[in-house]
């Protein structure tokens, strides 16, 4: 059961990071520098409270620190994120068509539950220019960008920019190919908790690893094997994907109590995948808890030296650096 593996790390709040494996790693960590940009307007009509505080949503800083701790734990210490730049904006990001909320119309839409501006998409080109992000990436002052905002801010969960950018749970940022380094911009909603942030990261993983294995077919495509689950591949369940645990019958069905045979454990011994399956059910990955499932799933990603069929045995290398992809 997942509970027996819970341990306290450098958790910024009272919740421990769920980790289901204690594999040591001999690989060096990846030190990644982050620009954290938070659109958290101060509402003059309610005395200058920030939007997140007025709505009693999550503190973006606490979310970021919990996310850093969870990825550190799930990667066996490989993902070492550091926020080197924090920008808090007293305002709203501008949409692709030039629209921008103000306090009154955003609060009115939220209270009525309707009327939010469409199209919703934010103007990423404007964000890149406003915060000088391409220059910072090319000078290696930062390696990726975390965008925090409110519901209907218009961010993708993740998107990729720069030369050679490819689908990363969304189309590449248009007009960014002159940047010589590829990089990811993560979009986080501070109404939601860290489990949803890990889901965003998980979809980034899916996009990148699908791209890594794009030229491998059949049984050679180990990414496809990793993501097998019982509903679609009866008798061949492995780790599933972000939305489907090994025993899930539908999206987000992480609490399904049924027992299935799964070879998820074999991925702890990668590249040796010859082990037998064993019965598994939802208490392996937290009994339906979003954050626990995503930590369980991420922790199964291979992270050992060497190569198999031309692909590194350390998948975190591709996910974190976008190199050799």
C-alpha angles and dihedrals in degrees: 000000000000093000093068089061098051113121136167116250128166088312113171093212139023096287118095121219111254109231122172102190138045100201112157116227129210093192120108116250125251111240107207125188118213135201106210113200117185123190101200108149122206109236108224091187090066099041100279099298115156116253092245093052095044091050092043090236124149125295106250092216093054090047091052094050093048090049091051091050093048095050091047089053097042093049094049090247096311097112106068107172122184125184104225097170130037119188119179114192122204092212149044128284115251120248125233091259093050098259118141128184122232125203096266099048095042093051091045092053092047094049092047094042092227144061097070113158119268132232086048099191118120123228101255093180090059091049092051091052098040093055097033089236100157091054090049091049094048092048088049093237086131136016102199143001130239115201115196121190147133130282112293093022088132102239125144114232086244135350135176130228137183137053111336094010114165138186110310102173084304138036118286116271106270118236094021100101092102088073106096095211125063114227140171128237112203118205116210130185112213091203085072130062133247092273088068090048089055089050089056089051091047091056088050088054091050093051095046097045091046086055092047091055096038093116095047118089136188117356090349089071099086092175090063089049093050091054098049117127133184100253094059099028108033112208093006104080116150122160102323122212138277095285099032125054115201091273101035121130097192142010115303091008093142094138098056106137098206119116122234135171111256137176093208091123092062090068088068086065097045131188086031102074097163097106123118124253122254134199113277135178137174098283086073089070104030106288096268101328109140097214094046093051093049092048089049091050096045091047090062094061110115115258109170133113125268137041137274119201092341095310124108116252087223104075092179088073091068095039096051104033104028086218125140090016 
